Structures are given as C-alpha cells and as structure tokens.
Amino acid sequence: MTSNDLLLAFYGDDFTGSTDAMEILERAGVRTALFIEPPTPEDLRRFPHIRAFGVAGMTRAMTPAQMEKILRPAFEMLKTVGARHIHYKVCSTFDSSPTIGSIGKAIDIGTEVFNPEFVSLIVAAPALGRYCAFGNLFARMGIGSNGQIHRLDRHPSMSKHPTTPADESDLRLHLSKQTLKSCGLIDILQIEMPHQEACALLEVNSKENDVVLFDGLYEYQMSRIGALIDPYGSHESPHFSAGSSGVEMALTGFWNTQGTIQNRTHWPAPGKASPLLVVSGSCSPVTARQIDYALAQGFEEIPLNTPAIAAGTHNPTFSVEIERAILLIQKGKSIIIHTSKSTQDERFIQSNNILKSKGLPLIEAQTLTSSLYGQALGSIARGVIAATPVQRIVIAGGDTSGAVARTLGIKAVEMIAPLSPGAPLCRAFAPGSPADGLEVNFKGGQVGGEEYFEVVRKGRLETTH
C-alpha cells in the first residue's frame, strides 16, 4: 500500500515505547494507528484516516540474531508504504547492549534496507525529561514526575537495569560497542546556529559519518532538528532515523511550523473506570512506588509466583490467580497483579537463580522471562476481562508488555486521550477476544508519578507535557 498522505511509519522495540511515539504524533494532530505486527494492505485499509502508523515490536528483549529475523522483513514492508520517514523507535534511555536489544544491529539492518544518506539519531526528548548535551544522555528520574536529573550512567534506576544496565552516558561510545558504523554529532551549540549554517554543517557531518547524533535540551530545539532532517525524506526514498520519540517531536514540531499539521488540544474526557485492572511486569523502582501508593489508596495486590513459573511447576491455567482477581473485582476492588516490585524483590532473585540452575545463559534467561511473565500476565488478564465488567486495564513494563498484548489478542490500538506523558489511554482492536474495545494503557517502568494508577483509574486528562 502506498499513500501520498503518509508522513511517517515507525517500528518500536517495545510496546510502551510505541504508544509513547503514537501519543506524540496524535498530540500534534497526526492520526496514528499502532499495530502488533507489520500491517497488511488490508489492515491499513481499516484505518483510512491515518497519516502515520507504528508497529509495536519486542526487539528490545532480543538477541541480534533474533532481531535480524524480525526486523529485516518488517523494514522491507515499511519501505513499501510510501511514508516520508521511517523510524526505529527505542527507549529514551537508550536501553540496549551488544547482546540484547542492540540499537546498532537495528541501524545496520535499516541502513541496508533503506540506504539513507545517513541515519539520524535523536534520543533527546525534553518533554519526557530526557536531555542530550555534547553526546551525553541525561534522564530525569521518572517520566511525568519532578524527579532529579542524572547522567545516564549514574541514574539510580537505569544504571541498575536488570537487563541492560547503563554504564556509558556518551551515546557515541555506547553505540560503538554495537555497530562498526561511525557516529558524528550536531552538538547543542551547533543546534543554535542559524538554519543555513546548521544545514551546511549537517551536510559535511553526514558525508563523513554513517550516523549523526543530535543534541537537545529544550523543547523549541526539537523543531530545529526536524527542520534539519525533514528534507532528507520523500515518499519515494524515506529517511531512516533511530531514537526515542524525540524523532516524532522533532518532525511534528517542524511540520507544525510549516502548516502541514495542526496541534490537537481538545480530547474527550475518559472519566472514571472502576474497578481498574493493572498487570505489571516492571522491575523499576518508579513502578514499585506507584504500586505502594495504589495499595495505600485501597487497591488490592496479587503477587505472581514467578519462581514457580520459572521452574515450570506453576499451574499453566493460572486458575487460582484468575479466580481471586474475579472475586476482588466483584467486590469493587481495583487490583494490581505483579511479577516483582524491584530487582531486590525476593521473587526476582529466586527466579533468576532457578533459570541459572537450568544452565541458561544470562541473555536467554532475560528474553525467556519477558516472554514467560508477559504470557502469564496476559493469560490472567484475559481470564479476568472475560468474566468481569472491567473496561480499563494498565499494562506496565516495557519488556513484558508486548507479550501481554499478544496474549490478550490485541491486533492494533488507537489513542483515546493523553493521561500521562509517554503513556496515553488507548482503545484495543482485538477481534474475537474479550479485550476487543477495551481501554488499555501501556506504561513503561520510568513513566509517571507515584499516584499514576489512581490517575488512570479516575481518567484525569493531562493535555500538556
């Protein structure tokens, strides 16, 4: 399918990050659909009003060999749709390593498929508390909160990430461990140059390097970046970028100044949806505080026995958890079903030890747990939704969210309204599943203040970053 109206298509390395990119586009007035798998022409015809679409992948938890099998055909498909820009969407904290979720591998494949003059690398996303200065990434503790800003390798959460701990804040050095491609930089001082001077500098930089990283500290600078990269994309020859939703912020910011699109400021108020079902595979301390806050507000919790799941001794139907959840919801209780509260949770430690005792290499164990726990949470959620009047669900955890969505039978989602930066409320398209028409909110581990689950339950609109 080719459309002269299609501005952008993206492939997200996890589900929560993909809904973040969709939110930026929708806020900017670009109607967007998000698919679980690369859409067929028939799938796209179901959404004739869109000017952008995304694919919510799971490559953040994959080895390079696994990524090759998934990404190459996905990129080949995206090349045919006629979008002016193609974006490989990654987490705004650049979660990756040479052995898992390799952004360098994705760039290598994208370069081979799209053959761009250069690859734009934009990770800064000031609206989300992500800043890049002289190539180094800084991140606020939490998204949609007032947490302190830390250099990435000193970030209290990301430096201790269970799968891809951040040990290098210079993104050029970080990327050099994942690809042989050279990476240049348009730094924060050069971003402030007059447009023509910055364009000339980018032209030189792009001829000397395969990848060009763009700094960013302030929101107004994002449209400056968009103005620099937009001319490199066309419907016949799309420009390939990698990075956070800063890519969408940059392009939509520029398109808005050009009158190509117009920001959307009015949204329907979702209103209260109680009881709320939350399923969490997140190990983030941000999510842990949100769980504790919600429990203090009257939510009930069902801790999942992840060691038994890892050992293969747990009842595969999860009937006990489903029945308990149904009973609580029938009593009007909002509930949180979680796999752990942090990497210090005893269940997390025991599960890892069980998988190690089976002789699984660390990388295989990490990818296996994302799949195992995501499928478990999805199976429980599906059983609960089928038997109760739950209308709204939160799925927390970047690495597990894709498996949850697939187990629920979700094929695509569209945005309903913004609730918290990076995590919009969406409507699920899930034919043949009890999740069809469900209001669903995908939340990354770093997203939201401590009252997050209460905000989603009450459906309070948050229309500005």
C-alpha positions in Angstrom: 0.0 0.0 0.0 1.3 3.4 -0.9 -0.1 6.7 0.3 1.0 10.2 -0.5 -0.6 11.3 2.8 1.6 9.0 4.9 4.1 11.1 6.8 5.8 8.6 9.0 5.9 4.9 9.9 7.8 3.5 12.9 8.9 0.2 14.4 9.0 0.2 18.2 11.4 -2.0 20.1 8.7 -2.5 22.8 5.0 -1.7 23.3 5.2 1.0 25.9 7.7 3.0 23.8 5.5 2.6 20.8 2.4 4.1 22.5 4.7 7.0 23.5 5.6 7.7 19.8 1.9 7.4 18.9 1.0 9.9 21.6 3.4 12.5 20.3 2.0 12.1 16.7 -1.6 12.3 17.9 -1.0 15.3 20.1 0.5 17.0 17.0 -2.6 16.3 15.0 -1.3 13.3 13.1 -3.9 10.5 13.2 -2.0 7.3 14.0 -2.7 3.5 14.4 -0.4 1.2 16.3 -0.2 -2.5 15.1 1.1 -5.5 16.9 2.6 -7.0 13.7 3.6 -5.3 10.4 0.2 -4.5 8.9 -1.0 -5.9 5.6 -2.6 -3.6 3.0 -6.0 -4.9 4.2 -5.0 -3.9 7.8 -4.1 -0.4 6.7 -7.4 0.0 4.7 -9.2 -0.5 8.1 -7.7 2.8 9.2 -8.1 5.1 6.1 -7.9 8.3 8.2 -4.3 7.8 9.5 -1.2 9.7 8.4 1.2 7.6 10.4 1.3 4.2 11.9 3.6 2.1 14.1 4.4 -1.5 14.8 4.9 -2.4 18.5 7.7 -4.9 18.4 9.6 -6.8 21.1 13.2 -6.4 19.8 14.4 -4.7 23.0 14.5 -8.1 24.6 16.0 -10.0 21.6 19.5 -11.1 20.6 21.0 -9.7 17.4 20.2 -12.9 15.6 16.6 -12.8 16.7 16.4 -9.1 15.7 17.7 -10.0 12.2 14.8 -12.4 11.6 12.2 -10.0 12.8 13.4 -6.6 11.7 14.6 -7.2 8.2 11.2 -8.3 6.8 9.5 -5.6 8.9 11.7 -2.9 7.4 11.2 -4.3 3.9 7.5 -4.0 4.5 7.8 -0.4 5.8 9.8 0.5 2.8 6.8 -0.1 0.5 4.2 2.0 2.3 5.2 5.4 0.9 6.0 7.1 4.2 8.5 10.0 4.0 10.2 9.0 7.2 10.9 5.6 8.8 11.8 5.5 12.5 13.2 2.7 14.6 11.8 3.7 18.0 13.9 2.9 21.1 13.5 3.8 24.7 14.5 7.4 25.7 17.1 5.9 28.0 18.7 4.0 25.1 18.3 0.6 26.7 20.5 -1.7 24.7 23.7 -3.7 24.6 25.8 -5.6 22.0 24.0 -8.8 23.0 20.4 -7.8 23.7 18.2 -5.1 22.1 21.1 -3.9 20.0 20.3 -0.5 18.5 23.4 -0.8 16.5 22.1 -4.0 14.9 18.8 -2.3 14.1 20.7 0.6 12.5 22.8 -1.9 10.4 19.7 -3.6 9.1 17.9 -0.2 8.5 20.9 1.1 6.5 20.9 -1.9 4.3 17.2 -1.8 3.6 16.6 2.0 3.2 20.1 3.1 2.1 19.7 6.6 3.5 22.3 9.3 3.0 22.9 9.0 6.8 20.9 7.8 9.8 19.6 10.4 12.1 20.0 9.5 15.8 17.7 11.6 18.1 17.4 10.5 21.7 16.7 13.8 23.5 13.1 14.2 24.4 12.9 17.3 26.7 9.1 16.8 27.2 9.9 13.4 28.8 12.8 14.6 30.9 15.5 13.3 28.5 18.3 15.6 27.5 21.4 15.2 25.3 24.4 17.5 25.6 27.7 17.0 23.8 26.7 13.5 23.0 25.9 12.5 26.7 22.4 11.5 27.7 20.8 12.7 30.9 17.5 11.5 32.3 15.1 12.6 34.9 14.1 10.0 37.5 10.7 9.0 36.2 8.6 10.4 33.3 5.8 12.8 34.2 7.3 13.5 37.6 9.6 16.0 39.2 12.4 13.6 39.9 16.1 14.7 39.8 18.1 14.6 36.5 21.0 12.3 36.4 23.7 11.5 33.8 22.6 8.1 32.4 25.5 6.1 33.9 24.7 7.5 37.3 20.9 7.2 37.0 19.5 5.4 40.1 17.3 3.1 38.0 18.9 2.8 34.6 22.4 2.2 35.9 20.9 -0.8 37.7 18.6 -2.0 34.9 18.2 -5.8 35.2 18.8 -6.5 31.5 20.7 -3.6 30.0 22.3 -1.5 32.9 23.6 1.8 31.6 27.4 2.1 32.1 28.1 4.8 29.5 26.4 8.1 29.0 28.2 9.1 25.8 25.8 7.7 23.2 28.5 7.6 20.5 30.7 5.3 22.7 27.6 3.3 23.7 26.7 2.8 20.1 30.2 2.0 19.0 30.0 -1.3 21.0 27.0 -2.4 18.9 28.0 -1.3 15.3 31.1 -0.5 13.2 29.3 2.5 11.7 30.8 5.9 12.5 28.7 8.4 14.5 29.0 12.1 14.2 27.4 14.8 16.3 25.5 18.0 15.9 26.0 19.4 19.4 23.9 21.7 21.5 25.8 24.8 20.4 25.5 23.9 16.7 21.8 23.3 17.1 21.6 27.0 18.0 23.3 28.1 14.8 21.3 29.9 12.0 19.4 27.3 10.0 21.5 27.5 6.8 24.8 27.2 8.8 23.4 24.2 10.7 22.3 22.6 7.3 25.8 23.1 5.9 27.3 21.6 9.0 25.0 18.6 8.8 25.8 18.1 5.1 29.5 17.8 6.0 28.9 15.7 9.0 26.7 13.3 7.1 29.3 12.8 4.4 31.9 11.9 7.0 29.7 9.6 9.2 27.1 6.9 8.7 25.1 8.1 11.7 24.6 11.6 13.1 23.5 12.2 16.7 21.6 15.4 17.5 21.8 17.0 21.0 18.7 18.6 22.5 18.0 20.4 25.8 14.9 22.5 25.2 11.6 21.7 23.5 11.9 24.5 21.0 15.2 22.9 19.7 13.3 19.8 18.6 11.6 21.6 15.7 15.1 22.9 14.7 16.2 19.3 14.5 13.1 18.5 12.5 13.9 21.2 10.0 17.4 19.8 9.5 16.3 16.2 8.8 12.9 16.6 7.1 14.3 17.5 3.6 16.2 14.1 3.5 12.9 12.1 3.4 10.5 11.6 0.5 7.6 9.3 -0.4 9.9 7.5 -2.9 13.0 7.4 -0.7 12.3 7.6 3.0 14.8 8.9 5.5 15.7 6.4 8.2 16.1 7.5 11.8 16.7 5.8 15.1 16.0 7.1 18.6 13.3 8.0 21.1 10.0 9.7 20.5 12.3 12.8 20.1 12.2 11.8 16.4 8.4 12.4 16.4 8.8 15.6 18.5 11.3 17.0 16.0 9.4 16.2 12.9 6.0 17.2 14.1 7.4 20.4 15.6 8.7 21.4 12.3 5.7 20.3 10.3 3.5 22.4 12.7 5.6 25.5 11.9 5.1 24.8 8.2 1.3 24.3 8.5 1.5 20.7 7.3 -0.3 19.7 10.6 -2.0 21.4 13.4 -1.6 20.5 17.1 -4.6 18.9 18.7 -5.6 20.5 22.0 -9.0 19.1 22.8 -9.7 15.5 23.9 -12.7 13.6 25.2 -12.5 13.2 29.0 -12.3 9.4 29.6 -13.8 9.7 33.0 -13.6 7.2 35.9 -13.3 3.5 35.2 -13.5 1.4 38.4 -12.5 -1.2 39.2 -9.2 -0.9 37.4 -7.1 -3.9 36.5 -3.3 -3.5 36.5 -0.9 -6.1 35.4 2.8 -5.3 35.9 6.0 -7.0 34.7 8.1 -3.9 35.6 11.1 -4.1 37.9 11.5 -0.3 38.1 11.6 1.4 41.4 9.3 4.0 39.9 6.6 1.4 39.4 7.3 0.0 42.8 6.4 3.3 44.4 3.3 3.5 42.2 2.2 0.1 43.4 2.8 1.0 47.1 0.8 4.3 46.6 -2.1 2.5 45.0 -2.2 -0.1 47.7 -2.4 2.7 50.3 -5.4 4.0 48.3 -7.3 0.8 48.6 -6.1 -1.2 45.6 -5.5 -4.9 46.2 -2.5 -6.9 45.0 -1.9 -10.3 43.7 1.8 -11.1 43.7 2.6 -13.6 40.9 4.6 -16.7 41.9 7.4 -16.1 39.3 9.8 -18.6 40.8 7.2 -21.4 40.2 6.7 -20.1 36.6 10.4 -20.1 36.0 10.7 -23.6 37.4 7.8 -24.8 35.2 5.8 -26.0 38.3 3.0 -23.4 38.2 -0.5 -24.3 37.1 -0.4 -23.2 33.4 -4.1 -22.1 33.5 -3.4 -19.6 36.4 -6.9 -20.5 37.6 -6.1 -19.6 41.3 -5.0 -16.0 40.3 -7.9 -15.5 37.9 -10.5 -16.7 40.5 -9.0 -14.4 43.2 -8.9 -11.4 40.8 -12.5 -12.0 39.7 -13.7 -12.2 43.3 -11.9 -8.9 44.2 -13.3 -7.1 41.2 -16.8 -8.4 42.0 -16.3 -6.7 45.4 -15.5 -3.5 43.6 -11.7 -3.6 44.3 -9.1 -2.3 41.8 -6.3 -4.8 41.7 -2.6 -5.0 40.7 -1.1 -8.3 39.6 2.7 -8.0 39.6 5.8 -10.1 38.9 8.0 -8.1 41.2 8.4 -4.7 42.9 12.1 -4.3 42.1 15.3 -6.2 41.3 15.6 -6.6 45.1 12.3 -8.5 45.3 12.9 -12.0 46.5 10.9 -13.4 43.7 13.1 -11.7 41.1 16.2 -13.1 42.8 14.8 -16.6 43.1 13.6 -16.7 39.5 17.0 -15.7 38.2 18.7 -18.4 40.3 16.3 -21.0 39.1 17.0 -20.2 35.4 20.7 -20.1 36.1 20.5 -23.6 37.7 18.9 -24.8 34.4 22.1 -23.8 32.7 20.5 -20.9 30.7 22.9 -18.2 29.6 22.0 -14.8 31.1 20.8 -13.4 27.8 18.5 -16.4 27.1 17.2 -16.2 30.7 16.4 -12.5 30.3 14.5 -13.0 27.0 12.7 -16.0 28.4 11.4 -14.2 31.5 10.0 -11.4 29.4 8.0 -13.9 27.4 7.1 -16.2 30.3 5.9 -13.5 32.6 4.2 -11.5 29.8 2.2 -14.5 28.7 1.3 -15.3 32.3 0.1 -11.7 32.9 -1.8 -11.8 29.6 -3.5 -15.1 30.4 -4.6 -13.9 33.8 -5.9 -10.6 32.3 -7.7 -12.3 29.6 -9.5 -14.6 32.0 -10.4 -11.7 34.3 -11.7 -9.5 31.5 -13.8 -12.3 30.1 -15.6 -12.8 33.4 -15.9 -9.3 34.8 -17.1 -5.8 33.7 -13.6 -4.4 33.6 -13.4 -1.7 31.0 -9.9 -0.3 31.6 -6.5 -2.0 32.1 -3.0 -0.8 32.7 -0.1 -3.0 31.3 3.1 -1.9 33.0 6.6 -2.9 32.0 8.4 -2.3 28.7 9.9 -5.8 28.2 6.8 -7.8 29.1 4.1 -5.5 27.6 4.3 -6.9 24.1 3.8 -10.5 25.3 0.8 -9.3 27.4 -0.8 -7.6 24.4 -0.3 -10.6 22.1 -1.7 -13.0 24.7 -4.8 -10.7 25.0 -5.3 -11.0 21.3 -4.8 -7.3 20.6 -4.1 -6.6 16.9 -3.9 -2.8 17.0 -4.7 0.2 19.2 -5.7 3.8 18.7 -5.3 6.7 21.1 -8.3 7.9 23.1 -6.7 10.6 25.2 -3.5 11.6 27.0 -3.2 10.7 30.6 0.5 11.0 31.4 3.4 11.9 29.2 4.5 8.8 27.3 1.5 6.7 28.2 -1.8 7.6 26.5 -5.1 5.8 27.1 -5.9 3.7 24.0 -8.7 1.6 22.5 -7.9 -2.0 21.7 -8.8 -3.6 18.4 -8.9 -7.3 19.2 -11.4 -9.2 17.1 -12.5 -12.5 18.7 -11.0 -11.6 22.1 -12.7 -10.3 25.3 -10.2 -7.4 25.1 -11.8 -6.0 21.9 -12.9 -2.4 22.6 -11.1 -2.4 25.9 -9.5 0.8 27.2 -5.8 0.0 27.6 -2.9 2.0 29.0 0.7 0.8 28.4 3.1 2.2 30.9 6.9 2.0 30.8 8.9 1.4 34.0 10.0 5.0 34.2 6.7 6.6 33.4 4.5 8.6 35.9 4.4 10.0 39.4 3.6 7.8 42.4 -0.2 8.4 42.0 -0.1 7.1 38.5 -2.6 4.2 38.9 -5.1 6.4 40.6 -4.8 8.9 37.8 -5.6 6.2 35.2 -8.5 4.9 37.3 -10.0 8.3 37.6 -9.3 9.1 33.9 -7.9 12.6 34.6 -6.8 14.3 31.4 -3.2 15.5 31.2 -3.1 17.5 27.9 0.3 19.3 28.3 3.7 18.0 28.8 
